[in-house]
Amino acid sequence: MTQKQKKLIAGIFIFSIGSGIYPAANAMHIMEGYLPASYCIAWGVLCLPFLLTGFMKIKKTLDENRRAFTLLAMSGAFIFVISSLKIPSVTGSCSHMTGTGLGAILFGPCTVSILGIIVLIFQAVLLAHGGLTTLGANTFSMAVAGPFITYGIYCLCRKCNLNRMLSVFVAASAGDLFTYCITSFQLAFAYPSEVGGIPASAIKFLGVFAPTQLPLSIVEGLLTAAIVICLESYAKPELKSVGYIKEG
């Protein structure tokens, strides 16, 4: 690893620590105790296949290519950094970027499920951001659904021969927005509207999230593209080793 790469990694971790100690009062994903127990269990069970697949994929990746560890760590740090910057939005939740797009583009969506749940556990236990009872719901929205949309849109953009940085921007932005669509429906399922039921409740949650989340999704797309540009400048061998940049 070159000195430039070491400085880049050190800078990201220092920034992540600084962001992580940002005061977290009233700043949540879906906060502790906000969902009924049955919903907490159901969302947790739904995440298990993705987590198992992600664990096996990470193990295989690191066994075959130790160089990937650097990018994997940086992807996890990136998730932690920008998902710790919160803007209060709805009672029991908040708006913030997710950071999962970078890992999904580099390693695939299942790998990000492991990175995401590690970040969510750390935030719930040490930063009062989210909760252990709502861990399954937060993991599904942020670390499963969002990354799958990001990866799918990125692959589609590349097949359509769009510029690579434009593909990264569009995919990361869409993944962020879709995360909050899922969160809105999770809240709507738990607390349907008296008039109109789940659809009406989901529309209300989406309407409240939209003013903060739309600009945040654009910012996340730009940040993700900027990180990829930086990696292409300083860590091209690592990007080739994980298949992001094809040989030749």
KEKE-3310 file (N, C-alpha, C; in steps of 0.2 Angstrom, whole numbers, plus 5000, padded with zeros to 4 digits):
npx = (5004:5003:5010:5001:4989:4988:4987:4974:4965:4967:4963:4949:4945:4947:4939:4927:4926:4926:4913:4905:4904:4895:4882:4868:4855:4837:4839:4837:4836:4825:4818:4822:4810:4800:4793:4780:4783:4781:4783:4796:4802:4798:4804:4818:4819:4817:4829:4839:4843:4850:4860:4867:4871:4879:4889:4896:4900:4909:4919:4923:4928:4939:4947:4951:4957:4966:4969:4957:4952:4956:4948:4935:4935:4936:4923:4914:4918:4914:4900:4897:4901:4893:4880:4879:4876:4863:4847:4833:4817:4804:4793:4800:4809:4822:4830:4844:4859:4864:4875:4878:4879:4891:4898:4890:4891:4905:4906:4894:4877:4874:4885:4886:4875:4881:4891:4882:4874:4883:4887:4875:4872:4883:4880:4867:4870:4881:4879:4866:4858:4845:4841:4841:4830:4823:4832:4832:4822:4828:4840:4835:4830:4840:4852:4849:4838:4840:4854:4852:4844:4853:4864:4857:4853:4865:4871:4862:4863:4877:4876:4869:4878:4881:4891:4903:4905:4893:4884:4887:4883:4869:4865:4868:4861:4848:4847:4848:4836:4827:4828:4822:4809:4806:4807:4797:4786:4788:4785:4772:4765:4766:4759:4745:4735:4720:4710:4710:4720:4735:4741:4738:4744:4758:4760:4759:4770:4780:4778:4783:4796:4801:4805:4818:4825:4826:4836:4846:4849:4854:4866:4872:4874:4883:4894:4897:4901:4912:4921:4923:4930:4942:4947:4950:4960:4970:4969:4969:4974:4968:4955:4954:4957:4945:4936:4930:4936:4939:4951:4961)
npy = (4994:5011:5027:5037:5031:5026:5038:5042:5033:5035:5048:5046:5038:5046:5057:5050:5046:5059:5063:5053:5056:5066:5075:5065:5066:5064:5060:5048:5032:5021:5023:5016:5004:5009:5002:4988:4973:4961:4966:4970:4957:4951:4959:4957:4943:4942:4948:4939:4929:4937:4942:4931:4927:4938:4937:4925:4929:4939:4932:4924:4933:4939:4928:4925:4937:4947:4961:4967:4970:4983:4991:4987:4990:5004:5006:5002:5012:5024:5022:5023:5036:5045:5041:5045:5058:5068:5074:5079:5073:5065:5061:5049:5045:5050:5060:5056:5053:5037:5030:5018:5015:5015:5004:4994:4996:4993:4980:4972:4970:4961:4960:4972:4972:4966:4975:4986:4982:4981:4994:4999:4993:4997:5011:5011:5006:5014:5027:5030:5030:5025:5008:4993:4984:4988:4985:4975:4980:4993:4988:4981:4991:5000:4993:4982:4984:4996:4995:4985:4991:5001:4994:4987:4997:5003:4993:4993:5005:5005:4995:5002:5010:5022:5036:5031:5038:5046:5035:5030:5041:5042:5029:5028:5039:5035:5023:5029:5036:5026:5019:5027:5026:5013:5014:5022:5014:5004:5011:5014:5002:4998:5008:5012:5023:5030:5034:5028:5019:5009:5013:5027:5031:5029:5038:5050:5049:5048:5060:5069:5065:5068:5083:5084:5073:5072:5082:5077:5065:5068:5074:5063:5055:5063:5064:5050:5048:5057:5050:5038:5043:5048:5036:5030:5037:5035:5021:5012:4999:4991:4993:4986:4974:4970:4969:4981:4990:4984:4973:4978)
npz = (5000:4996:5001:4999:4998:5011:5018:5013:5018:5032:5033:5030:5041:5052:5049:5050:5064:5070:5064:5070:5084:5084:5092:5096:5100:5098:5085:5074:5065:5063:5078:5094:5101:5094:5084:5084:5092:5084:5071:5072:5074:5062:5051:5055:5053:5039:5035:5037:5026:5017:5025:5028:5015:5012:5022:5018:5005:5008:5015:5005:4996:5003:5005:4993:4988:4996:4994:4993:5006:5010:5002:5006:5020:5019:5012:5022:5032:5025:5025:5038:5041:5033:5036:5049:5050:5053:5049:5057:5054:5054:5067:5077:5067:5055:5043:5033:5024:5017:5012:5007:4994:4988:4992:4987:4973:4972:4978:4977:4982:4993:5001:5006:5016:5027:5031:5033:5044:5054:5056:5060:5072:5080:5080:5086:5099:5104:5100:5102:5090:5081:5085:5095:5095:5083:5074:5063:5054:5051:5045:5034:5026:5024:5022:5014:5004:4998:4994:4984:4974:4971:4965:4955:4946:4943:4936:4925:4920:4915:4906:4896:4892:4898:4904:4916:4929:4929:4930:4942:4950:4948:4952:4966:4971:4968:4976:4989:4989:4988:4999:5009:5004:5007:5021:5024:5020:5030:5042:5039:5038:5051:5057:5051:5043:5049:5040:5025:5027:5025:5012:5012:5024:5021:5010:5017:5025:5016:5010:5020:5022:5009:5006:5013:5010:4996:4991:4999:4993:4981:4985:4991:4980:4972:4982:4982:4969:4969:4978:4971:4960:4967:4972:4960:4956:4966:4970:4960:4956:4967:4964:4951:4956:4962:4952:4948:4939:4923:4917:4903)
capx = (5000:5007:5009:4995:4983:4987:4984:4967:4962:4968:4958:4942:4943:4947:4932:4921:4926:4923:4906:4901:4903:4891:4876:4863:4848:4832:4841:4836:4834:4818:4821:4821:4804:4795:4789:4778:4787:4780:4786:4803:4804:4797:4810:4824:4820:4818:4836:4844:4846:4854:4866:4871:4874:4884:4895:4899:4903:4915:4924:4926:4932:4945:4951:4954:4960:4967:4969:4950:4951:4956:4942:4930:4935:4934:4916:4911:4919:4910:4893:4897:4902:4887:4874:4879:4875:4856:4842:4826:4812:4797:4793:4802:4814:4825:4833:4851:4862:4865:4882:4878:4879:4898:4900:4886:4894:4911:4906:4888:4873:4874:4891:4884:4871:4885:4894:4877:4872:4889:4887:4869:4873:4888:4876:4862:4873:4885:4877:4858:4855:4842:4839:4842:4823:4822:4838:4830:4819:4833:4845:4832:4829:4846:4858:4847:4834:4844:4860:4850:4842:4859:4867:4853:4853:4872:4872:4858:4867:4883:4874:4866:4884:4882:4897:4904:4903:4886:4881:4888:4879:4862:4863:4869:4855:4842:4847:4846:4829:4823:4829:4817:4803:4805:4806:4790:4781:4788:4781:4765:4763:4765:4754:4741:4730:4713:4707:4715:4725:4743:4743:4737:4749:4764:4760:4760:4777:4784:4778:4787:4803:4804:4809:4825:4828:4828:4842:4851:4850:4858:4872:4875:4876:4889:4899:4899:4905:4919:4925:4926:4936:4948:4949:4952:4967:4975:4969:4967:4975:4963:4948:4955:4957:4938:4932:4926:4939:4940:4957:4961)
capy = (5000:5017:5032:5041:5026:5026:5044:5043:5029:5038:5054:5044:5036:5052:5060:5046:5047:5065:5063:5048:5059:5072:5074:5061:5067:5065:5058:5041:5028:5020:5023:5010:5003:5012:4997:4983:4967:4956:4969:4969:4950:4949:4962:4953:4936:4944:4950:4934:4926:4942:4943:4925:4927:4943:4934:4920:4932:4943:4927:4921:4939:4940:4923:4925:4943:4951:4968:4969:4972:4990:4994:4985:4994:5011:5006:5002:5019:5028:5021:5026:5043:5050:5039:5048:5065:5067:5079:5077:5073:5063:5058:5042:5044:5056:5060:5056:5049:5030:5028:5011:5014:5014:4997:4990:4996:4989:4973:4969:4972:4957:4962:4978:4970:4965:4982:4990:4980:4982:5001:5000:4990:5002:5017:5010:5004:5019:5034:5031:5032:5019:5004:4986:4981:4990:4983:4972:4985:4997:4984:4979:4997:5004:4989:4977:4986:5002:4993:4981:4996:5004:4989:4985:5003:5004:4988:4995:5011:5002:4991:5007:5013:5028:5037:5028:5043:5047:5029:5030:5046:5040:5023:5030:5044:5031:5019:5033:5038:5020:5017:5030:5024:5007:5016:5025:5009:5001:5015:5014:4995:4998:5013:5014:5029:5028:5035:5026:5013:5009:5018:5034:5033:5029:5044:5055:5048:5050:5068:5072:5064:5071:5089:5083:5067:5073:5085:5073:5059:5071:5075:5057:5053:5067:5062:5044:5049:5060:5045:5034:5047:5048:5029:5028:5041:5032:5014:5008:4991:4988:4993:4981:4967:4968:4969:4987:4991:4978:4973:4980)
capz = (5000:4995:5006:4997:5000:5018:5020:5011:5023:5038:5033:5031:5048:5056:5048:5053:5071:5071:5063:5074:5090:5083:5096:5092:5103:5094:5079:5074:5059:5066:5085:5099:5103:5090:5080:5088:5092:5079:5065:5073:5072:5055:5047:5056:5049:5032:5033:5038:5020:5014:5029:5027:5009:5012:5026:5014:5000:5011:5017:4999:4993:5006:5004:4986:4986:5002:4993:4994:5013:5011:4999:5010:5026:5017:5011:5029:5035:5022:5027:5045:5041:5031:5039:5056:5049:5053:5049:5060:5048:5056:5074:5077:5062:5053:5036:5032:5018:5019:5011:5005:4987:4986:4993:4983:4967:4972:4980:4976:4987:4999:5005:5010:5021:5033:5032:5036:5051:5059:5057:5063:5079:5083:5081:5091:5106:5107:5098:5102:5084:5079:5091:5094:5093:5076:5070:5057:5050:5048:5041:5028:5022:5023:5020:5009:4999:4995:4990:4978:4969:4968:4961:4949:4942:4941:4930:4919:4917:4912:4900:4892:4890:4901:4908:4923:4935:4929:4932:4950:4953:4947:4956:4973:4972:4968:4981:4994:4989:4989:5006:5012:5002:5011:5028:5024:5020:5036:5047:5037:5040:5058:5060:5046:5044:5051:5034:5019:5028:5024:5007:5014:5029:5017:5006:5022:5027:5010:5009:5025:5020:5003:5006:5016:5007:4989:4991:5002:4989:4976:4988:4992:4973:4971:4986:4980:4963:4971:4981:4966:4957:4971:4972:4953:4956:4971:4972:4954:4957:4971:4960:4946:4959:4964:4946:4946:4933:4920:4913:4896)
cpx = (5004:5005:5002:4989:4982:4985:4977:4963:4962:4963:4951:4940:4943:4941:4927:4921:4923:4915:4902:4900:4898:4885:4871:4856:4843:4834:4842:4836:4827:4820:4818:4814:4798:4790:4786:4783:4787:4783:4794:4806:4804:4803:4816:4825:4821:4825:4841:4847:4851:4861:4870:4875:4880:4890:4899:4903:4909:4920:4927:4931:4939:4950:4955:4958:4961:4968:4962:4948:4951:4950:4935:4929:4933:4926:4912:4912:4915:4902:4892:4897:4896:4881:4873:4877:4867:4852:4835:4821:4805:4798:4795:4807:4818:4828:4840:4853:4863:4872:4883:4880:4887:4900:4896:4889:4901:4911:4900:4884:4873:4879:4889:4879:4875:4888:4888:4875:4877:4888:4880:4869:4878:4884:4871:4865:4877:4883:4870:4855:4852:4840:4840:4835:4821:4827:4836:4827:4824:4838:4841:4831:4835:4852:4856:4843:4838:4850:4858:4848:4848:4863:4864:4853:4860:4873:4868:4861:4873:4881:4871:4872:4884:4889:4897:4902:4896:4882:4881:4883:4872:4860:4863:4863:4849:4841:4846:4839:4825:4823:4823:4810:4801:4804:4799:4785:4782:4784:4774:4762:4761:4760:4750:4737:4723:4708:4712:4720:4732:4745:4743:4743:4756:4765:4762:4768:4782:4784:4782:4794:4806:4808:4816:4828:4830:4834:4848:4853:4855:4865:4876:4878:4883:4895:4902:4904:4912:4924:4928:4931:4942:4951:4952:4959:4972:4975:4966:4968:4970:4956:4948:4954:4950:4934:4929:4929:4941:4947:4957:4955)
cpy = (5006:5022:5036:5037:5026:5032:5045:5039:5032:5044:5052:5042:5041:5056:5056:5046:5054:5066:5059:5051:5065:5070:5070:5061:5068:5063:5050:5038:5027:5019:5017:5010:5006:5007:4991:4977:4962:4959:4968:4962:4949:4952:4959:4947:4937:4946:4944:4931:4931:4943:4937:4925:4932:4941:4930:4924:4936:4938:4925:4927:4940:4934:4923:4932:4948:4959:4971:4972:4979:4993:4993:4989:5001:5011:5006:5009:5024:5028:5024:5033:5047:5047:5042:5055:5066:5074:5077:5078:5071:5060:5051:5040:5050:5055:5060:5052:5042:5028:5021:5010:5013:5007:4992:4990:4992:4982:4969:4971:4967:4958:4968:4977:4969:4971:4986:4988:4981:4990:5002:4998:4995:5009:5016:5009:5010:5026:5035:5033:5025:5015:4997:4982:4983:4989:4980:4976:4990:4994:4983:4985:5000:4999:4983:4980:4992:4999:4989:4985:4999:5000:4988:4991:5005:4999:4990:5001:5009:4999:4996:5011:5020:5029:5034:5032:5045:5041:5028:5035:5044:5034:5025:5035:5040:5026:5023:5034:5032:5017:5020:5029:5017:5009:5019:5020:5005:5004:5014:5007:4995:5003:5016:5019:5027:5029:5033:5021:5014:5013:5025:5036:5033:5035:5050:5055:5050:5057:5072:5071:5068:5077:5089:5078:5068:5076:5081:5067:5062:5072:5069:5054:5057:5065:5055:5044:5052:5055:5040:5037:5047:5041:5027:5032:5037:5025:5010:5001:4988:4988:4987:4974:4965:4968:4975:4990:4985:4978:4974:4985)
cpz = (5000:5001:5005:4999:5008:5021:5019:5016:5030:5039:5034:5038:5053:5056:5051:5060:5073:5070:5068:5081:5090:5088:5092:5095:5098:5086:5078:5066:5061:5074:5089:5101:5099:5086:5085:5087:5086:5072:5066:5071:5065:5050:5049:5053:5042:5030:5033:5031:5017:5018:5029:5021:5009:5016:5021:5008:5002:5012:5010:4996:4996:5006:4998:4984:4993:5001:4994:5001:5013:5008:5004:5017:5024:5015:5017:5032:5032:5024:5034:5045:5039:5033:5047:5056:5048:5053:5052:5055:5051:5063:5073:5071:5060:5046:5036:5026:5021:5018:5008:4998:4985:4987:4989:4976:4966:4973:4979:4982:4993:5003:5009:5016:5028:5035:5036:5043:5056:5061:5061:5071:5083:5084:5086:5098:5108:5105:5099:5096:5081:5085:5089:5092:5086:5071:5063:5052:5047:5044:5034:5023:5020:5020:5016:5003:4995:4991:4984:4973:4966:4963:4954:4944:4939:4935:4924:4916:4913:4905:4894:4890:4892:4904:4914:4929:4935:4932:4940:4953:4953:4952:4963:4975:4973:4974:4988:4995:4991:4996:5010:5010:5006:5018:5029:5024:5027:5041:5045:5039:5047:5061:5054:5048:5045:5044:5028:5020:5027:5018:5009:5019:5025:5013:5011:5024:5022:5009:5014:5024:5014:5003:5009:5012:4999:4988:4994:4997:4983:4979:4989:4985:4971:4975:4984:4974:4964:4974:4976:4962:4960:4971:4965:4952:4960:4972:4966:4954:4961:4967:4955:4950:4961:4958:4944:4940:4929:4916:4906:4894)
residu = (MET:THR:GLN:LYS:GLN:LYS:LYS:LEU:ILE:ALA:GLY:ILE:PHE:ILE:PHE:SER:ILE:GLY:SER:GLY:ILE:TYR:PRO:ALA:ALA:ASN:ALA:MET:HIS:ILE:MET:GLU:GLY:TYR:LEU:PRO:ALA:SER:TYR:CYS:ILE:ALA:TRP:GLY:VAL:LEU:CYS:LEU:PRO:PHE:LEU:LEU:THR:GLY:PHE:MET:LYS:ILE:LYS:LYS:THR:LEU:ASP:GLU:ASN:ARG:ARG:ALA:PHE:THR:LEU:LEU:ALA:MET:SER:GLY:ALA:PHE:ILE:PHE:VAL:ILE:SER:SER:LEU:LYS:ILE:PRO:SER:VAL:THR:GLY:SER:CYS:SER:HIS:MET:THR:GLY:THR:GLY:LEU:GLY:ALA:ILE:LEU:PHE:GLY:PRO:CYS:THR:VAL:SER:ILE:LEU:GLY:ILE:ILE:VAL:LEU:ILE:PHE:GLN:ALA:VAL:LEU:LEU:ALA:HIS:GLY:GLY:LEU:THR:THR:LEU:GLY:ALA:ASN:THR:PHE:SER:MET:ALA:VAL:ALA:GLY:PRO:PHE:ILE:THR:TYR:GLY:ILE:TYR:CYS:LEU:CYS:ARG:LYS:CYS:ASN:LEU:ASN:ARG:MET:LEU:SER:VAL:PHE:VAL:ALA:ALA:SER:ALA:GLY:ASP:LEU:PHE:THR:TYR:CYS:ILE:THR:SER:PHE:GLN:LEU:ALA:PHE:ALA:TYR:PRO:SER:GLU:VAL:GLY:GLY:ILE:PRO:ALA:SER:ALA:ILE:LYS:PHE:LEU:GLY:VAL:PHE:ALA:PRO:THR:GLN:LEU:PRO:LEU:SER:ILE:VAL:GLU:GLY:LEU:LEU:THR:ALA:ALA:ILE:VAL:ILE:CYS:LEU:GLU:SER:TYR:ALA:LYS:PRO:GLU:LEU:LYS:SER:VAL:GLY:TYR:ILE:LYS:GLU:GLY)
# end
